[in-house]
Amino acid sequence: MDDEVRSVPGRKVGPRRDADQAGLFQALLDALPAHIAVLDADGTIVAVNAAWRAFARANGYASADEGLGGNYLAVCETATGADAQDARAAARGIREVIGGQRAELWLEYPCHTPDEERWFGLRAVLLANDGPTRVLVAHHNITPRKLAERTLRQSEMTYRELIEHMPLVTYTSTLDPISRAIYVSPQIESILGFSQAEWLSAPALWVEHIHPDERARVLAELERSHATLTPRQIEFRMLARDGRGVWLRDDATVVRDEDGAPLLWQGIVQDITERKLADRERAQHTEQLARLAESERRRQIELARSNALITALSRVAARIEVAPDPDGMVMALGAELRPLGLACLIMLLDPADQALVVRATSLDPAAVLQMEQTSGVPVHGFRLLRENLPIYADMVERRRALLLRDVAPLAASLLPGLAPDAIERMVELFGAGTHQQSAYLPLVVDDHVLGMLWLWGQSLREADLPALLVFAGQVASALDRARLFEELHVTGARLHELSRQLVTAQELERRQLARDLHDQIGQNLAVLNINLSIARAQLPPAAARGVEERLVDSQKVVEETAEHIRGLLAELRPAVLDDYGLGAALLWYVPHTAKRIGLVARMSIDEQRTRLPPDVEIGLFRIAQEALTNIAKHARARQVSVTLEEDRQATRLIIADDGVGFDVAAPRRPEQHWSLGLVGMRERAEALGGRLQIESAPGQGTTVIAEVMRHRYDD
């Protein structure tokens, strides 16, 4: 940041005070929680605050300057994708602020990630100072407000949906004695037979249909509540359209404004006909109702317990979905089930013989060791054969869930040679004794049985089996995804290794070819050149006049061929790379190649403390070769800069040109052969355990950054 930028307030008061003001301004920026950037009149970022830097690092844009010097407006105006419209609107608004067409810009936009939903509000204002134009752009995180607004909308929709589907009638009415209906929910028609429109169009309809035996009492109560404006609760009969007497309960209260002034009545009407009929017979059925009440209480308790179990299992299923491999998934599963008082064991089906093979268990490793010592067989990898498993057909073939109380007989059938006391000890170590319930659940994905999930714990019930079956399906899906992820990871590792071996084979072939060219063709050309010189010297003057010119031409061809061979040797395997390392090889190769293709080369090579591993040196050298080849063929550049730097984290090779550049995000066409070069460079970097980054834009040149982390070779 130059002095003019640092002294944002703009007063020219001397370097020291100017620096103090810049420091104070930067401190004020850093103290603000919003992500803030200060732009000049052209939209170039001249200052950012700590929150901006932290956001950039957290979203993978970390660099030495974190946006300083970049043109904020250009980035917005060239944005692509789903957020491009918001970005361009932001750029237009900021330009209007700079031009004075508006005092302030406020723009709300989404900024979601794969993991969360986020919204930000962009505010842009001119900074008041007597110096150059400066615009403060602040990004405020408005996610909590947006989520709250969405929740409020959903709540309102849910409330109305609830009201429209509740088995009761809601209404609002005026405060006058007639109490005209302002709103009545449509359930009124199912209770009394009159439509919602009829109630709203005929204010006296409800009074006319109060049962004659109830009218005087109801009207007196209504008059009292209107006079006192206090809540009322009335139970009375009305006549339905078909003449039936319907018992209703009316609960109403007065709605008031902020100042306490009454506005209207709001009430709920319930059809209590059945309850009234039941009241009439209560004396005869007191004992029966008591039993029903107790039954309902128990049902509610069981329902609450089942709901709690379903909720807990759903939470467990959601958490194990992110496990990266089957073993990690089972570990996560055991950790999540333990607070529920449940333990688990997973067995997978072997397609070869249809045996169930124990893959993992949530039991403590010490308990597993004791079981293995007691039974004499390993727990992990233990095979449950079909003929030894009585419940095999139910689980695997019929895909039924089973609940057993005593697992000792099952354990005895699985381990027929084990003594009864050892069986009891095994059951005890499993924690699945007679006081426990054990659920055996098939693991099914896409109508294919993967294996079995065994859950046990004191809280399991027969009624839990449907929920447990759903949970087993979720576990099976998570297990299948983890298995596929594991296979993908192994395949990726194999491809990475094959790529590394291919690069190694290529380098060996290049080295052998370079050695053959040097030892055979190079030496033969040298001998041929010597022989031609000797022949020229030994020719008699009379004979020399006829062939001297041809001999001279032949020597030139030999020398040109030798020079071409030396160039090939440098391309195939430069000796300076093997003898002196990557830095020296780049210092020799880049200027030589740049001169040949008409470029000005600028070099910045850090002095390396130690030699890099040979594969890292040759890999980075090949990346430099390919980058220079691409520049020569496609960039139309005037100069190239090559930087080799090393810090505690990584070794970086940076090749930058001032050529035509290209759109990195644009799709590659088959005829764009240079894209194959980029792919090759990226594969070489990844084969070294590193990464390749391409930075380019049309008209702004191209920068290739190859980075290999130090831990890749320091170990």
N, C-alpha and C positions, 0 to 999 in steps of 0.2 A: 504494500500500500504506500503510494508516494505521499509527500508532505501535504500536498493540496487535498488529497483524499482523507488523510488522517485528521486534518483540521476541518472536520465537517461543518462546525459552526461558521467557518469562513473568515474569521478575523485574522489579518496579517499582523501578529503581535510579537514576532520573533520566534526563532526555532524552538527555544526551550518552552515558552508558554504554549506555542502551537502544539508541541508534543504532549504537554500536560493536558491540553484540551482534547487532543485525539485520544489519549489514554482514558480520560474521563468519559468521553463519548462511547468508546468501546466498552468500558465497564458498565455504563448504563445499558447499552445494547445487550451485553451478556447477562445482565440481571433480569431481563424480561423473559418470560416463559415462551412467548411466541417464537416461531422460526422467522428471523428477520434478515433481509438483505437490503443494502443501500445501493441504488442505481444512479448512474449519471444520466445526462440528458439523452444519451444514445441507447440506454438500457444496459450498459455494462455494469456488472457487479463490482462495486468498489469496497464494500465492507459487508461482513456477515457476523452474526452473534453466535454465542456458544450453542444455543438451542438449534440453530441452523446446522452447525457442524455435526452436532450429535445426531440429528435426524439423517443427515447425509451418510454418516458412517453406519448408522443402524440399517439403512436401506441399500447398503452395498455400493455407495458412490464415494467411498473414502479415497482421498487423494491428498497431495501435498497442499493444495490451495482450497479444496472443497468449494469450488465454484468461482473463486475470485478471478476477475479478469474475463470471465465468460459473459456472453450477452444474453441476459435473461429474456429479453423480448424476442430475440431470434429463436431461442429454444422454444418459447411458447408458440411462435408463429409457424414454426416448422414441425410442430408436434403431429404425430400420427396416432391412429388407434382410437379407442373408445373415448378417450379424454381430450381429443384434439379440439373439439368445439369449445370446451371450457377454457382450454389453454389459449385459443385465439381470442376469446372474449376477454380474458385477463389482459392479454397484450394490448387490445384496443382500448380498454379502460385505462390502463397505465399510461398509454400515449396521450389520452385525453387529459389525464391529470398533469402530465408534463407540459402539454400545450395550453393548460389553463381552461379547457372547456368544462371541467368539473373539478370541484374542490376535493373530492374523495371518492375512492372506488371501494365498494364492498361486493365481493363475489363469493358465493358458496358453491363448493364443488366436491364430488366424491373422490376419494383416493384410497380405494380398497386394495387389500393384499389377499393372497390365497388363504391367509389365516384369520383375517378379521376385517370387519367393515369400518371404514374411517371416513369422516368428512372434515373438511377444513374451510375456514373462511378467510379469503384474501382481502386485506385492507391496504390501500396504497394512498399516501398523502405526500405532498411536497414538504420538505424540511425548510423551515424558515431560517434563512441565513443570507448574508450579503455576499456570499461567494458564488461558486458555480452551482448550477441546478443539481439538486439531489432529491431523489424520491425514496421514501422509506416504504418497503414492501414487507408486510407482516402476514404470516400464515398462522391463524389461530385454530387450534384443535376444537371443533364444535361437535365432535362425535357424541358426547353425553347428551347434548341438547337434541340432536337428531334422533338418537335412539329413544329419548324420552318422548319426543313428538310422535314417533312411530308407535311407541307403546300406548300413548294416549289414544291415537286413532284406532288401534286394535282394540283397546279397552272399550271405546265407544261403540265400535261395531259389535264386540262381544256382548256388551250390555243390551244393545237393542235386539240382537239375536236371542239373548237369554229371555228378554221380556216377551218377544214374540212367540217363544216356544215354551214358556213356563205354563204349567197347568193351572193358571189363575189369571184373573183379569186385572190389568192396571188401568188407571184413568186419572184425568185431571178435569176439574170443573171450576166454575166461577164461584165467587163468594156470596152472590146474591141468594135470596131465599129459594129461588127456583133451582139454583145450582145447575146451570146448563153445562152439558158435557163439552169440554174442549178437545179431549182425546179419550178414546177407549180402545183397548187392544182387541184384536180380532177374535180372541178366544171367547168373547162374550156370545158369539153366535152359536158355538158348540154347547154353551150352557143353557141359554134361554131361547135360542131359535131366531132372534132378531139380529140382523146384520149390523156391522159397524156403522155403515152409512145411515141406517134407520135410527140408531141411537143418537147420532150427531145431528140429524135433521129434525128430530121431534123432541124438544127439550122436556116435555111433560110425559114422555113415554114411560119412563121408569116409575114415576109416581102412580100412573094409571095401572101399572102391573104389580104394585105391592099387594100382597094377599090381603083381602078385606079384614081378616082377623088381626093382621099385623099393622094396618095402615096408621091408626091413631098413635100407637106407641112409637112407630118409626118416625112419623112426622114430628112428634114432640121431641124426640131425641135429636133430630136434625135441626129443629128450631133452637134447641139449647146449644148445640155445638156451633151454629152460626152466630149466636149471640155472644158466646164466650171465646170463639175461635180457638178452642182447645181440641186436642186429638180425640177422636171418637172411635168406638168399637161397637158395632151393632150386629147382632145375629137376627135374621128375619127371613120370611118366606116371600117369594115372588112367583107370579104365574108366568110360565113359559108360553110360547106361541101356541103349543099344542094343548095348553090347559094344565099341564103338570105343575104341581107345587114343588119349587126348588128352594132348598135352604141355602142362604148365602151368609157369608161373614164379610162385613165391610169395615176395613181398617183405614182411617184417613187422618191426615195431619195437614196443617197449614204451611205452605211454602212462603217464606218471607224474603225480602230483598236485603241488601247489605245494611240498610238502616233499620231493619226490623219491621218494616211495613208489610202487612199481609198482601200476598199476590193472588193465590189460588189454593184450591184443595188438591191434594195428591193422595190417591188411595189405591188399595188392593182389595179386590173382591174374590173370595174363594167359594167354590161350590162345596158346602159342608153337608149336603144332603145325606150322604152315606154315613158321615159321622153322627148326624142327628138320629138316623135310624138305628145306628149301633148304640147310641146312648139310651134309646128307648128299651133296648134289650139287654143293657149292661147288667142289670140285676140278675138275669138268668145265666149270663155267660161270664161272670167275673173270673172264675177259675180258668176258663178256656183262654180268655184274653191275657191273663197273667202268663200262661204258658207260651202263648204267641209272642208276648213281649220279651220273654226270656230267650225264646228262640231267635227273635230278631236281634236281640242284643248280642247273642253269640255269633250270629251271622255277620253282624257289623264288625265284631272283633276279628273274626276270621277274614272278612273282606279287607279290613284295614291291614291285617298282617300280610295278606296276599299282595295287596297294593304296595306295601312297603317292600316286600321281597321283589316284586316286579320292578319297582323303581330302582332298587339297589342293583339288581341284575342288569338293568338297562344302563346304569351308570358304569358298571364294570365292563359291559360289552363295548361301550363307547371308548373307554380308556385303553382296552387291549387292542383296538383297531390300529393304533399307531405303532405297535411293536414291530421292529424291523426284521425279525426272524422268528421261526417257531419256538426256539428255546426262550427267547426274550418274551414272546407272547405268553408262554406258559408261566414264566416267572412273574410277569405282570398280573396274570390271572390269579395265581396263588396269593399274591400280595393284596389284591383287591377283595378276594373272597374271605380272607382271614378275619377281617373285622366283622363279617357277617356270621362268624362261627361255622364256616364251611371249609372243607378241604377238597382237593381234586386230584385226579389222576387221569392222564390222557393216554389212550391206546389207539394206534393207527393201524389200519388194515393193510396187510402185505398182499398185494395182488397175486403173488406167486402161489401161495398156498392158502390164502384167505385167513391166515392167522392174525390175531390182534397182538401187536407189539407195543410194549410200554415205551412211550416216548419221553414222558416227563411227569413229575408229580410236584405238588406244592409242599410236601412234607419236609420237615427239617432234615438236612443232610445227615445229622447224627442218628436220627431215627431210621433213615434209609440204610445206613451202615449196619445198625443193629439187626434190621430185618434180613439183610443179606447174610450176616453172620449166623442168624438163627435158621434160615432156610437153606443156606448153602448155595443159593443161586442169586445172580445179580437182578436188582429190580429194574433198572433201565435196560431195555432190550429184551426183557422177559417175554416169551411168546406164549400166548394163550391159544391153544389149539382148539379147533371146533369141537372135537370129541370130548374134550375135558371141560367145556364151558356149557353148562345146561341152558343158560339164558342166551346162547349165541343166536339161535334161530329167531327168537323174539326181537333181539336188538338189531342184528345185521340184515336178516332176510325180511322180517316183517316191519322193521324200523319202529318198534314200540319202545316207549319209555317204561322202565320198571322201577318199583320202589320196594326194597327189601329191608327187613328189620335186623335180621341176624345174618351176618356174612360169613360166619364160621363154616357152615356147610359148603358154601361156594369156595372158600379158601381151601377146604379139604379136597374138593374135586380138582382144583387147579394144582395142588401140591400133594398128590396121593401118597407119596412116600414120607410125609412129615407126620410126626407124632402129634396126638391131640393137644398135649401141653404146649408144643411148639406152635400149633395152629392158634391157640389162645393167645400166645405171646405175640404172634404176628398181628392178630386182630387188635390187640391192645396197642401195639406200636403204631398201627394205622389210625388208632383213635376211632375205630368204627365198630364198637362193641354192640351188645344187645340194646343198650340205651340210645343208640344212634339209629338214624334212618339213612339208608344208602339209595341214591337214585342213579340208575344206569341209563344213559341217554345216548342214542345214536347221533353221530356227527355226519350230517348230510349236506352236500352242496350240489345243486343242479341235478337232483335225483341220483346222486352218486354218494355212496357211503364211504366216508374217509376213515371212520373209526368209532371210538366210544369215549364218552366223557363220564367219569365216575365222580359223583359228588356225595359227600356224607356230612351229616351234622345233626344236632338235636332238633333243630327248628323245622326240618323238612316234613311235609305232609303229603298225603295222596292228592289233595286238591291242588298242590303246587306243580304237579306234573305238566299240565299244559304250558304254564309259564316257563318251566324248566326246559321243555322241548323247544320253545321259541329261543330261549337263551342258548341252548345247545346249537341251534342253527346259526346264531350270531357268532358263537365261538368257532364253529366250523368255517364260516366265511372268513373270519379273521385269521384262522389257522391256514386256510387255503391261500389267502393273500400274502401272509408271511412266508409261506412255502414258495410261492411264485416270486416274491421279492428276493428270497434267498437264492433261488435258481438264477434269477436275473443277475444278482450280484456275482455269483460264481461264473456265469457266462461272460459278464463284463470283465472279470478278472482274467479269464482265459483269453478273451480278445485282446486285453491289454498286454498280456504276456506274449501272445502271438505277434502283436505289433512290435513289441520290443525285440523279439527274436528276429523278425523280418528286418528291422533296422540294423540289428547286429550283423545279420547275414549280408545285407547290402554293403555295410562298411567293410566287412572282411573281403567281399568280392572286389570292392573298389581298391582296397589296399593291395590285394593280389594282382589286380590289373595294373595298378600303378607300378608295382615292383617289376612285373613282366615288361611293361613299356620301357622302364628305366634300364633294366638289366639286358634286355634283348634288342628292342628296336633302337633305344637311345644309343647303346654301345655300337650297334651296327652302323648307325648313321655317322657316329664319330669316326669309325674306321673307314667308312666310305669317303668321308670328307678328307681324311689324311691321304688315302690312296689317290684321290683326284689331285691333291696338291702335289704329291710325289710324281704322278704321271705328267703333270704340267711342267714340272722342273726337269724331267728326264727326256722330254721330247726334243729332237733336233730342231734347230731354228726353222728349217725348211718345212718340217712336218707340223710344227706348232702353229704356223700361219694358217693352216687349214682347220684345225680343231680347237685352237685356244679359246675362241669365243664360246664354243659349245661346252668346253670344260668349265669355263667361268660360270655360264648359266647353270650347269649341273651343280656346281658348288653352292650357288645361291639357292637352288631348289632344296638341296640337302640342308642348308642352314635354316631356311624357312620351315622345313618339315621338323627339324630339331626344335625350333622355337615353338611350333605348334604342339609338339609332344610335351615340351616343358609346361605349356599352358594346360594341357590335359592332365598332366601330373598334379599341377596345383589344384585343379578342380576336383580330381579324384581323391587325393590324399596329400595335402601340403605337408612337406617335411617339417616346416617350421611349427606346425601344430603339435606334432609328436615331440619335437625337440624342446620347444620353449613355451608351449601352452597357448590357451585361447587368446589372451590379450595380444601377444606378439603376432599370432596368426591373423587377427583382425587388422592390426596396424600394417601388416604387409599386404593382405588381400584386398581390403576395402579401397585404399587409394589406388592400387594397381587396377582394380576392376572399374572404379569410378572414372579414372583417366581414359580407359579403353572405351567406355560408353558415353563419355562427354559430360561427366558430372563433377561438381566441386564437392569434395568429401571433407567433412569435419568430424574429428575423432575425439572421444573423451573416454579414456580407458583407465579405470581405477587400477592401482597397483595391487595385485592380489597377494594375500599373505601366503597362501599355499596353492599348489596346483589343484584344479578341479579334477574329479574322476574322469577317466578317458571318455566314457560314454556321454557325460555331461558336456565336455569340451567339444566333442565331435558333433553332438546333437545341436548345441547352440551355434556352432560354426555352420552347419548345414542350413539352419534357419536363416542365418545372415546371408548365405549364398542364395537361397530361394527368394528372400526379400529383395536383394539387389537384382536378381533376374526379373522379378515382377516389375520393379521400378524401370528397368531398361525397356521392357516390352510394352508397358501400359501407362506409366505414370506421367510421361512427358515432363519430367522434373528437371530443374536446373542444379539443384544441390541435394545432398543427402547427409544426414548426421547419424553417426553410430556411437552409442554410449554403452559401455559395459561397467556396471556398478555392483557393489556388494555391500550388504549390511548384515546385521545379526540374524535377520530373518531369511534373506534370500539373495540369490544372484540374479541380476536382471540384464537382459540385452534389449536395447531400444534402438530401432531403426526408423528414422523419420525422414520423409521427403516433402518437397513443396510442390508436388505435382497436382494433377487434376482431381484426385480423390474420387470417392464413390460413396454411395449410400449403403452403409453396413447392413441396414435392416431390409434392404430390397431383396426380393427373391433372385436366386442365381439362375441364369439361362444356360442350357447345355453348351451353347457356343462360347461361353465365357470361360476359356481355358484357365485364366488366371485364378479363378475360384478354386480350381484343383490344387494350385500351389498353396493357397491359404489353408485348405484342408490338410495338405501334407505337413505344413508347418505346425498346425494345431496337433496333429497326430504325433509328431516328433516331440513336442513339448509335453504332451500327456504321457508319452512313453517314458519320459524322464521323471514322471511324477509331478510335473509342473503344470503350467497353464499358459495359454496364448491369448492375448487381448489385441483386438484390432480397433483402432480409433480413426475414423475418416468421415469426411463429408464432401459433397461435390464442391470443387474449387478450393478446398482447404487442406489438401495434401493427405497423407496417410501416415499413421504411426503404428508400428508393430512392436508389441511388448511381450517378450518371452521371459517368464519368471520360473525359477526352480528354487524351491524352499531348501534352506541349508540342512534341515533335519534329514532331507532325502540322502545327503551324502556325508554329513558330519559324523553320523553314527557309525 
